[in-house]
Amino acid sequence: MAKNAISKQTDAGRKRPEGALIDAIQEQRIRAAWLYYIEGLNQQEVATVLGITRLQVTRLLADARKRGEINIQINSDLEPIVAVQRTIETRFNIGRVIVAPRSDPATDPIKPIAVAAGRFISDYVHSGMTIGVGWGRTLYSTLPHIEGRALEDIRVVSLLGGIAEAKRFNPAEFAWQFAERFNGEGYLVPAPAIVDSVETKHALLEHCGISQIFEYANSLDVAFVSAGGIASLNTSYRVGHVSEADRRSLIDAGVVGDILYNFINIDGEIVDHPVNDRAIAIDISKLKRAKDVVLISGGAEKIEALIGTLKLIKPSYFITDEITAATLADYETAAG
């Protein structure tokens, strides 16, 4: 069953101008609706989070429905924390930060990020695009929230190799399903994400058509990517791409995470390490040539990885959750 959701409209039912501030009452109303419909809190729990009475929550939800702010789809990128957004945008010199409300640090950030990102992708993608995609749990979780429609001349290019196991988070699986949403053609990399040697990598690039696929990355309209932390529960390590010995070696080399299997430090530099040499993925220089790069990621374990990624690629858009955004804005060594 489809859940109700939140629509980006002003009191008059018109879309709010880009960058416009929302007043305190509207913000409280939208946050109440988000907590109730998206995070699944009951009205008393919503009241506790917002510091108001249950009766006030009931009135806020009724008012949101009356104003047309509740719909059967997620129709909002919800920007309630303008100061935090502006801090991140200015500090990292990026285009726009989109923050999904998340009130409880104990909750998984993936769901609210995926909801906001799914809405963004639905509005952004149009006919005639060449789209690059990464992988991971966060990106995969956007799929149910993307409003699919039949478009023309859509090419979706996986920006890294895959995995042998038939897992949901396989880069090829995500790229294929993403292409299906828009009636597009998928271009997948027929090789593992990390191979056993540099020689194997070069052989695959030269003889298996992988170089041709990566050539599409020279003219990307947009790339949708995520950042990975170096923690053992990160997707990359959970599926066995990187051994525990390699993981510890990467940490010793100063690695805080990766973007498309380019392992980086907190300063946004690609670390000189053998694992980077064995990865089959797009060069970061090509990624940065895309007309737009959209970074979709969040979580406490990824803070340093996100700092490094933001410094490295300076995305056009960064979609994250409220708690991650606040942590990034306050992180004392983030500037630079």
Backbone torsions as a table, in degrees:
resi	resn	phi	psi	omega
1	MET	NA	133.9	179.1
2	ALA	-72.6	137.7	177.9
3	LYS	-87.0	152.3	170.0
4	ASN	-64.7	160.8	-179.8
5	ALA	-153.3	-168.0	-165.7
6	ILE	-115.6	134.5	-176.9
7	SER	-108.0	136.8	-178.3
8	LYS	-81.1	88.7	179.6
9	GLN	-141.4	155.9	174.2
10	THR	-86.8	179.4	-179.5
11	ASP	-59.1	-28.8	-178.4
12	ALA	-85.9	2.0	178.2
13	GLY	86.5	3.1	179.3
14	ARG	-95.2	152.9	176.0
15	LYS	-66.1	138.5	-179.6
16	ARG	-72.0	134.9	178.9
17	PRO	-58.1	147.7	-179.0
18	GLU	-54.8	129.0	176.3
19	GLY	82.5	-2.4	-177.9
20	ALA	-70.8	145.0	177.6
21	LEU	-77.4	148.7	173.8
22	ILE	-104.2	144.3	-177.4
23	ASP	-75.6	167.0	-172.3
24	ALA	-62.4	-38.2	-178.7
25	ILE	-67.8	-43.8	178.8
26	GLN	-63.3	-41.4	179.9
27	GLU	-62.0	-43.6	179.4
28	GLN	-64.4	-38.5	180.0
29	ARG	-64.4	-45.0	-179.4
30	ILE	-66.9	-40.7	178.9
31	ARG	-65.0	-38.9	177.1
32	ALA	-62.0	-43.8	180.0
33	ALA	-64.4	-41.1	179.6
34	TRP	-63.4	-48.6	-178.5
35	LEU	-60.0	-39.2	-176.2
36	TYR	-76.6	-48.8	-173.0
37	TYR	-88.5	-32.8	-175.7
38	ILE	-96.5	-49.6	-178.8
39	GLU	-83.0	-11.4	173.0
40	GLY	78.5	19.0	177.4
41	LEU	-74.0	151.1	172.9
42	ASN	-82.1	174.1	-173.1
43	GLN	-64.8	-35.5	178.2
44	GLN	-67.0	-39.9	178.3
45	GLU	-65.8	-39.3	176.3
46	VAL	-61.1	-44.0	179.7
47	ALA	-60.1	-40.7	179.8
48	THR	-64.7	-44.6	-179.6
49	VAL	-61.8	-42.6	-175.5
50	LEU	-87.0	-9.6	-179.9
51	GLY	72.0	35.4	179.4
52	ILE	-130.8	-179.6	-179.8
53	THR	-86.3	161.7	177.4
54	ARG	-63.2	-36.8	178.0
55	LEU	-61.1	-39.4	177.9
56	GLN	-65.0	-37.4	176.7
57	VAL	-62.8	-44.7	178.5
58	THR	-56.9	-44.4	180.0
59	ARG	-66.3	-40.0	178.9
60	LEU	-62.7	-43.7	-179.9
61	LEU	-66.0	-41.0	178.1
62	ALA	-63.6	-40.0	179.9
63	ASP	-66.6	-39.0	179.1
64	ALA	-63.4	-40.9	177.4
65	ARG	-65.4	-42.5	-179.1
66	LYS	-62.5	-35.9	-177.4
67	ARG	-84.2	1.2	179.3
68	GLY	76.7	22.8	-179.6
69	GLU	-90.6	-2.0	175.9
70	ILE	-112.2	128.1	-177.9
71	ASN	-137.6	-179.0	179.1
72	ILE	-91.5	2.5	175.6
73	GLN	-132.1	166.3	174.7
74	ILE	-81.1	110.4	-176.1
75	ASN	-116.9	35.4	-178.6
76	SER	-150.7	141.9	170.6
77	ASP	-94.4	-4.3	170.0
78	LEU	43.3	99.0	-177.0
79	GLU	-116.1	70.6	-173.9
80	PRO	-82.4	-13.8	-172.5
81	ILE	-117.4	72.1	-172.6
82	VAL	-62.9	-40.2	-178.6
83	ALA	-62.1	-43.1	178.8
84	VAL	-65.8	-43.2	178.8
85	GLN	-57.8	-48.0	-177.2
86	ARG	-65.8	-35.3	177.6
87	THR	-61.5	-46.5	-179.1
88	ILE	-67.8	-44.0	179.7
89	GLU	-58.6	-44.6	-178.2
90	THR	-72.2	-43.6	-176.3
91	ARG	-63.4	-40.9	-175.2
92	PHE	-104.0	2.7	177.8
93	ASN	55.7	51.5	178.7
94	ILE	-116.2	163.7	-171.2
95	GLY	-68.0	-57.7	-174.4
96	ARG	-154.5	136.9	176.3
97	VAL	-107.1	130.3	177.5
98	ILE	-113.9	121.7	-173.7
99	VAL	-112.4	123.7	175.4
100	ALA	-91.8	128.9	179.4
101	PRO	-57.2	136.4	175.1
102	ARG	-153.1	117.2	-169.5
103	SER	-96.3	-24.9	-171.4
104	ASP	-116.1	117.1	179.3
105	PRO	-59.1	-20.9	-178.8
106	ALA	-78.1	-13.3	-178.6
107	THR	-84.4	157.1	178.5
108	ASP	-73.3	126.1	-178.9
109	PRO	-73.8	-13.4	-172.4
110	ILE	-62.4	-43.2	-175.3
111	LYS	-61.1	-53.5	179.8
112	PRO	-63.3	-35.8	177.4
113	ILE	-64.5	-43.7	-178.6
114	ALA	-63.5	-38.6	178.7
115	VAL	-63.0	-49.2	-179.6
116	ALA	-64.5	-41.6	-179.4
117	ALA	-67.8	-38.4	178.2
118	GLY	-60.4	-41.1	177.3
119	ARG	-65.2	-42.9	179.8
120	PHE	-60.8	-48.2	-179.0
121	ILE	-61.0	-42.3	-179.9
122	SER	-58.3	-40.9	-179.8
123	ASP	-77.2	-29.0	-170.2
124	TYR	-82.7	-43.6	-170.8
125	VAL	-72.1	134.6	176.6
126	HIS	-143.8	170.7	-175.9
127	SER	-58.5	149.6	175.2
128	GLY	85.3	12.3	-175.9
129	MET	-96.3	146.5	165.3
130	THR	-107.9	119.6	-169.5
131	ILE	-119.6	127.5	173.8
132	GLY	-97.7	142.0	-179.6
133	VAL	-134.3	144.4	173.2
134	GLY	-93.9	-139.3	-178.9
135	TRP	-159.6	-178.6	178.6
136	GLY	122.0	170.2	-177.1
137	ARG	-61.9	-40.3	-177.1
138	THR	-64.6	-48.8	179.9
139	LEU	-63.1	-44.2	179.8
140	TYR	-59.7	-35.9	-177.7
141	SER	-71.6	-11.7	176.3
142	THR	-74.0	-22.7	-170.9
143	LEU	-55.1	-45.5	180.0
144	PRO	-65.6	-16.2	-176.4
145	HIS	-103.3	4.9	176.6
146	ILE	-91.4	126.5	178.8
147	GLU	-81.1	99.5	-177.7
148	GLY	-72.1	147.2	176.2
149	ARG	-158.8	155.5	-177.4
150	ALA	-79.5	112.4	176.7
151	LEU	-112.1	173.5	-179.3
152	GLU	-114.4	146.2	173.3
153	ASP	55.1	53.8	176.5
154	ILE	-107.6	127.1	175.3
155	ARG	-118.4	128.0	178.6
156	VAL	-116.1	119.2	-172.7
157	VAL	-112.7	122.1	173.2
158	SER	-72.1	133.0	-173.0
159	LEU	-96.3	8.8	177.6
160	LEU	-158.9	166.2	179.3
161	GLY	-68.4	175.8	-174.9
162	GLY	-110.1	-160.7	177.4
163	ILE	-129.7	154.6	-176.0
164	ALA	-71.3	-35.6	-176.5
165	GLU	-70.9	146.6	178.0
166	ALA	-83.9	77.6	-178.4
167	LYS	-109.5	154.8	-179.1
168	ARG	-60.4	-33.4	-173.0
169	PHE	-90.2	10.7	176.3
170	ASN	-59.7	132.2	178.5
171	PRO	-53.4	-40.5	-179.5
172	ALA	-64.5	-40.1	179.9
173	GLU	-63.3	-44.1	179.7
174	PHE	-65.5	-45.9	-179.0
175	ALA	-60.4	-42.0	-179.3
176	TRP	-64.9	-46.9	-179.3
177	GLN	-66.1	-36.4	177.0
178	PHE	-62.1	-46.2	178.6
179	ALA	-60.1	-39.8	179.7
180	GLU	-60.8	-34.2	-179.2
181	ARG	-58.9	-30.0	-173.9
182	PHE	-119.7	18.8	178.9
183	ASN	58.3	37.3	-176.5
184	GLY	-100.5	174.8	175.9
185	GLU	-96.9	133.5	179.5
186	GLY	-100.8	136.1	177.9
187	TYR	-118.1	107.5	-171.5
188	LEU	-107.0	153.9	-178.7
189	VAL	-93.3	111.8	-175.8
190	PRO	-83.0	61.5	-178.7
191	ALA	-162.3	159.0	175.6
192	PRO	-66.4	158.9	177.7
193	ALA	-69.9	-34.9	176.3
194	ILE	-131.6	130.6	-178.8
195	VAL	-109.2	177.7	-170.6
196	ASP	-81.1	-16.4	-177.8
197	SER	-158.6	162.5	176.3
198	VAL	-65.2	-35.1	179.8
199	GLU	-63.8	-42.5	177.0
200	THR	-62.2	-42.0	178.7
201	LYS	-58.6	-49.1	-178.7
202	HIS	-63.2	-38.7	179.3
203	ALA	-63.8	-43.2	179.8
204	LEU	-65.2	-42.5	-179.8
205	LEU	-63.2	-36.6	-174.2
206	GLU	-83.7	-32.2	-168.5
207	HIS	-115.8	-6.1	-175.8
208	CYS	-114.1	13.9	176.9
209	GLY	76.8	6.4	-177.7
210	ILE	-67.6	-37.9	179.2
211	SER	-58.5	-37.6	178.9
212	GLN	-63.4	-42.1	179.3
213	ILE	-63.2	-44.4	179.9
214	PHE	-67.8	-18.8	176.3
215	GLU	-63.3	-30.2	177.2
216	TYR	-60.8	-25.7	-178.6
217	ALA	-69.2	-11.0	177.0
218	ASN	-73.2	-14.9	-176.3
219	SER	-136.3	44.2	180.0
220	LEU	-73.8	135.0	170.3
221	ASP	-77.4	-35.6	-179.5
222	VAL	-157.4	149.7	172.5
223	ALA	-126.6	129.9	175.4
224	PHE	-105.3	114.6	-173.7
225	VAL	-134.4	166.0	176.7
226	SER	-132.9	162.3	176.9
227	ALA	-107.3	146.6	178.3
228	GLY	-115.6	138.6	174.8
229	GLY	-82.0	173.5	-179.4
230	ILE	-94.7	-0.3	179.8
231	ALA	-61.5	152.6	-174.3
232	SER	-65.1	-20.5	-178.8
233	LEU	-89.4	-1.4	178.0
234	ASN	-61.2	150.4	-176.7
235	THR	-51.5	-46.2	-175.2
236	SER	-56.5	-42.0	-175.6
237	TYR	-84.1	-29.0	-179.3
238	ARG	-64.9	-35.5	-179.4
239	VAL	-90.6	4.6	171.6
240	GLY	84.7	13.5	177.3
241	HIS	-63.0	-39.9	-176.7
242	VAL	-118.1	125.3	-178.9
243	SER	-70.2	163.7	178.0
244	GLU	-63.0	-37.4	178.3
245	ALA	-63.6	-43.0	177.8
246	ASP	-65.6	-39.4	179.9
247	ARG	-60.2	-46.4	179.7
248	ARG	-65.8	-36.9	177.8
249	SER	-65.4	-39.0	177.4
250	LEU	-63.7	-43.7	178.8
251	ILE	-61.8	-42.8	179.0
252	ASP	-62.0	-27.9	-179.9
253	ALA	-84.1	-0.4	178.4
254	GLY	96.9	9.0	-179.0
255	VAL	-72.5	136.0	176.2
256	VAL	-112.7	-10.6	-179.8
257	GLY	167.3	-166.3	-179.3
258	ASP	-146.3	159.0	167.2
259	ILE	-129.7	116.9	-177.2
260	LEU	54.1	43.3	179.3
261	TYR	60.7	22.0	165.3
262	ASN	-98.4	105.8	-174.4
263	PHE	-82.4	129.2	-168.0
264	ILE	-127.7	163.9	172.6
265	ASN	-101.6	179.5	-174.7
266	ILE	-69.4	-16.3	177.7
267	ASP	-85.6	2.2	178.8
268	GLY	79.9	28.4	179.5
269	GLU	-110.2	138.6	174.9
270	ILE	-73.9	124.4	-173.5
271	VAL	-80.7	137.8	176.3
272	ASP	-73.4	102.4	-176.8
273	HIS	-151.9	144.0	-178.4
274	PRO	-56.2	-31.7	179.9
275	VAL	-62.6	-40.0	177.1
276	ASN	-60.9	-35.1	-178.6
277	ASP	-70.8	-22.1	-176.2
278	ARG	-100.3	2.0	-177.7
279	ALA	-84.6	137.2	175.6
280	ILE	-103.3	97.9	-175.9
281	ALA	-157.5	163.6	179.7
282	ILE	-63.1	144.3	172.9
283	ASP	-67.3	140.9	179.8
284	ILE	-61.2	-32.0	177.9
285	SER	-60.8	-36.1	176.6
286	LYS	-71.8	-41.0	178.6
287	LEU	-57.3	-43.2	-176.5
288	LYS	-69.4	-14.2	177.7
289	ARG	-84.3	-8.3	176.6
290	ALA	-60.1	147.1	179.5
291	LYS	-58.2	-40.8	174.8
292	ASP	-137.0	141.1	171.4
293	VAL	-120.3	126.8	-178.2
294	VAL	-113.9	114.5	178.3
295	LEU	-94.7	123.5	-176.0
296	ILE	-122.9	103.6	-172.8
297	SER	-171.3	159.3	176.6
298	GLY	-178.2	172.5	178.6
299	GLY	124.9	147.4	-176.0
300	ALA	-60.8	-34.0	-176.9
301	GLU	-76.5	-6.5	-176.3
302	LYS	-110.9	6.7	-173.2
303	ILE	-56.3	-52.3	-178.2
304	GLU	-68.0	-35.0	176.1
305	ALA	-64.0	-38.8	178.8
306	LEU	-68.3	-39.0	177.2
307	ILE	-60.2	-47.8	178.9
308	GLY	-62.7	-41.4	-179.3
309	THR	-66.7	-43.5	178.3
310	LEU	-60.6	-40.5	178.2
311	LYS	-66.9	-37.8	-175.5
312	LEU	-73.3	-50.0	-171.3
313	ILE	-103.2	-15.0	-178.9
314	LYS	42.1	68.3	-172.8
315	PRO	-63.5	155.6	174.7
316	SER	-68.5	-37.6	179.9
317	TYR	-135.7	142.9	175.0
318	PHE	-130.2	116.3	-178.2
319	ILE	-108.7	119.7	-177.0
320	THR	-146.3	-171.7	179.3
321	ASP	-105.5	167.2	-174.8
322	GLU	-58.8	-43.8	-176.3
323	ILE	-71.6	-42.7	176.5
324	THR	-61.3	-43.6	-179.2
325	ALA	-60.5	-44.8	-179.5
326	ALA	-64.5	-38.9	178.7
327	THR	-65.0	-42.9	178.0
328	LEU	-62.9	-41.2	-178.7
329	ALA	-64.8	-31.4	-176.0
330	ASP	-94.4	-9.9	-173.1
331	TYR	-63.6	120.3	-167.5
332	GLU	-67.4	-23.4	179.9
333	THR	-106.2	14.7	-174.5
334	ALA	-70.9	-32.6	-176.9
335	ALA	-68.0	149.1	177.3
336	GLY	148.5	NA	NA
